[in-house]
Amino acid sequence: MRYLLLILSVCLAFVSRATHIVGGGFDVQWISGNTYQITLVVYRDCTSETDFNRTVYAGIYDRTTHQRIDSVGIRQGVVSKINPSFAQCVTAVPGCTEKAIYTRQITLSPTKYSNVNGYYISWERCCRNAIIQNIQSPGDASMAFYAEIPSPARLINSTPKLQVNPFTVLCVDNLFNYDITYTDADGDSLSYELITPLNGTLDRNRPNDDQFNNRPILNAGPYVPITWLPGFSPQEEIKGNPPLTINNVNGQITVKPSQAGVFVVGIKVKEFRNGMEIGSVNLELQFTVVNCLSNTFPSVRLYQNGNQLNVDTLYVTIPDQIKFG
């Protein structure tokens, strides 16, 4: 029997109260000469008890020695509410997300930044949402925003840059596809992969915010990753059939979630020039999976002159008529 699918969905929101930073990432763009623009995007829940920092202090570190070469104060710029992308079955987005953009132009002198192995830029902030369901002790876990750049003595380069608001709301047992779209100003080849998010070095007693710290915390890596709860991993950050995967060429994520909840996801975007990896950026996201109630798909039978048709396509020629009862 063939079916004509008329999809009508009504969804129930996953109700929860979230109170912390929920994701973001860095990018670094070449402007001219030795001038680069560093941008940090940070996301939080609109009802968060955690304020955006008025100024973040990012450290720039040698990838070989982990010595801090410099620190950069970046003042908060535009703060806006964003409309997350969500599955078709979701008629209302649970909650609201705000986005803060921190931007500053800096100088990366080839003389000062001469290590051919490159450098990394980081900023840390605690803590995550206690409602996250795929990592241990999420309310005590911090977040390390992180990007790797080549030495300007070796290459002039801009890192991959995110072009979309990536927060997504998914339906249990509904297949979801979505493109995490990055572009590269240099035309470098990009590769996407799921990673274990970085926990960093902070805790709730040292959140690195404006209220409780007289001075910013700048700690070098390598940074400790978060700890997955049993059954979760970079291969199964959101459980499902299929579980969350990402296309390593175009950044399309695919998942058919099997349980409702809130889940943290880590993504790394690497850039390659002439077949050699030259840099990368990390992106952290928080996905909300909701239970959606869908109407049962109706079955449609087609008849002609009282005889049922075993076809899924019906051609109508003017002035013939077709009626649906």
N, C-alpha and C positions, 0 to 999 in steps of 0.2 A: 504494500500500500504506500502511495506517495503522499507527501505532506506539503502543504503550503504553510510556511511558518509566519505567523503574525505575532510578533514579540511584544508583549505588554508586561512591564515589570513594575513592581512596587517594592521598595526596599525599606528595611528597618535600620535606623542608625545605630551604630555601636556607641553606646553612651559611656563616656568616661571623662575624667577630669585630668588633664595633663598639665604639668607645671614647670617644664624645663626646656632648655635648648634641644632642638630636634634634628639639627643637621647643618650642612653647608660645605664650603670648600674654597680654596685659593685658585687664582690664576695670575700669571705675570705676562704682560704684553710689552714688546719692544716699541718704543716711541720714536727715538732717533738718537744717533750717537751712543752715549753710555746711559741714556735715560730710559727707564722702564716704568710701567705703571703696574703696581701691585693692587689686586682687588681681593677682598675677602667677603664672601656672602655667608650670612648666618641666618638660620631659620629658628623660630620659636613659636609656641602656641600663643594665640592672642590673649588668652586668659592666664598666661604664665605669671607665676609669682617671681620669676627670674627676669630681671631687666636686661636689655642689651647693654653691653659696655659702651660708655661714651667714647672711649679710646681703647683700641686693642694694641698691644705691643708684641709684634711678631719678631721672632729671632731668625737670623740667617746663619746657618751652620755649615762647616766644612763636612762633606760626606765621608771623608776618610778619617779625620781625627775627631769629629764631632765638636770641634772648638767653635764657640760662637764668634763670628766675624763682626756682626753688627746687630743692633735691634732697631726696629722701625715703629714709631708710634703712628697709628692710622686712625683718624677720627671718624666717628660714625657719620654717615651721609644719609641718603634717602632711606626711610622706613615705610614700607607699604604692605598692605594686605594682598595676598595672592589667592587666586582661584586654582586649587590643585586639579590636575587631571584625574578623572575617575572613571570606573567602568560604567557601561551604559545602563546597567541595572540600578545604579545608585541615583536616586532622585534628589537627595539632599546630602551635602557634605557634612559629616560629623565634625563639629569644631571649626576652627579657623586658624590660619597660619600667617604669621608676619615675617617679612624678609627685610633684613638690614644690610646695606651695602657700605663697606669700608673701602675707600680708594685713596691711594697716594702715589705720586711719582717719586722714584728713588734713583740714585746713581749706582750702577754696578760697574766699577772701574775694572778693566782687564788686568791692571797691575795689582789691585787689592784682591780680586777674585780670580786667581791664576791657577788654582788646582784643576787639572784636566779632568778629574773624576767628578767635579761638580759640587753642588751645594743643595741644601734643603731649607725650606721656609716652614715655620710652624708657629701655631698659637694653640694654647690649651685652655679649656674651660670645663668646669664641673657645675652641675651634674646632669645626668640623663633622666628621662621620665621613669618613675617607679613602675609604671604600668607596662613597660616593655616586657614581652613574654618569651624572648629567645636568648637572653643573656643572663648571667648570674649577677645578682645585687645591682640592678640597673640604677636604682636611686642613689647609689654610692659610686657609680662609674663615671669617669670623666671622658672627655673627648679631645683628641689631638687633631687639629686641622693641619694638613700636610701637603707639600708639593716639592718636587725635585726639579732643579734647573741645571743646565750645563754652564760651565765657566764661560763668561763673555770673552775671555781670551781665546777660547776655542771656537765658539759659535755665537752668532747673533740669533736669538730665538725668542719666540712667543710660545707659551704653553697652550695646551688645549683649553678652550673656553666653553662653558656651559651656555646653551642657547634657550633653554626651556625652564619653566618652573616644574620641578620633577616630582613633587609630592603626589602620591596616588592613593586613592581609596578603592579597594577591591571587594568583590563579592565572593563569598564561600561557594565553591563548586562552579564558578564561572571562569572560563578561560580569558586571560587578559594579556594583551600585547601592547607595548608602549616603547617609543624610541627615546632613550636618554641621549639627546642630541648635543654633541660637542663639535666645534669647528676649530681649525688650526690655521692661523693667519699665514704661516709659512708653507702650507700645503704638505706638511709632514703626514706620514701614514699613522693612523691611530689604531690602538688595540684596546679592547675593553675586557675586564675580568672582575669577578666577584672576589672580595677579600674579607678577611676578618677585620672589623673596625678597630682603630687604635684607641686604647684606653688612656694612654698618657701617664703622667706622674702625679696628678692631683687627686684630692678627695674632698668630701663635703666640708671639711675644716679649712681647706685651702682652695676655694672655688675659682680664684683669679678673677673676681668681679670687681666692680667699682666700690661696693659698699664696705667689704670686710678687709680689703687689702690696701695698705698704705703705698705699696709699690708693686709693680707687676711681677709675676712669676715667669721666669724664662729658663726652662730646663731643656738641655740637649737630649736628643735621642741616643740610641734607638729606643722607641717607645713600646711599652708593654701593650699587647692587644687585649681586647675584652675577652672574657671567658664565656664560651657558649654553654647553654644548658644542654643536658644530655639529649642527643638526637638531632641537634642543630650543628651546622658547619658551613664553610663557604660553599659547599655543594648542596646545602639544604638550609638556606637562611630563612626561607619561608616554606613550610611543608606543603606538599600538594601533589597532584598528578596531572601535569608534571610539577615538580618543585620549581622554585625560582631559578631561572637560568638567564644568561645574557649572551647575545651574539657578539663574538669577539671582534667582528669586522664593523658592524653598523650600530652596535649599542642597543639593539632591541631586546627588551626584557620580556620574558614569557613566564606565566605562572597560572595554575588553576588551584587556588588555595583550598586546603582541606579543613581549616579551622579559623574561627574568628579571633581577633586580637590585634595587638600592636607589636610590630617587629622592626628591629633596626637592621639596616642593610649597608654594607660597604662596597664601593665600586672604585676601581683604579683604572685610569685612562693613561696608557703609555703612548709616547710619540716616538716615531722612528724616522731617521733620515739616512738615505742610502743604506738601508738595512740595519742600521745601528740605533739602539735605544739611546735617546738623548735626554729624556725627561719624563715626568709623569705628574698627574694631579690625583688626589683622592677626593671622593665625594661620599658623604654620609647622608642617608635618607631614613625616614621613618614611615613605614607603610601601615595603614589601618585597614584591616580586613573585617567586613561586616556581614552579618547574616541578612540575606535578601530573600524576600518572599516573591516568587514569580508566579504568574498565572500559568496553569497548564496549557501547553501549546495545543491549539485546536487542530483536529484532523479535518481535512477538507476533501470531499469526494466530488468528482466531476462526472456529470452525466450528459449524454446526448441521445435524444429520442428515447429516454427511459433506460438506456444502457450505460452502466458505469464505465468510465474511461480509465485505463491503467496508464496514465501519462502524467507528467508533472509540468507540461507546458501546453497552453491552450492558445491557439491563434484565432483572433477575431477579425473578420473582414468587414469594413464599413459597407452597408449600413446594418450588419448583424448586431445583435445586442447580447449582452451577458448580464445575468442577474445573480446576486448573492443573497441567499435567504438566511 
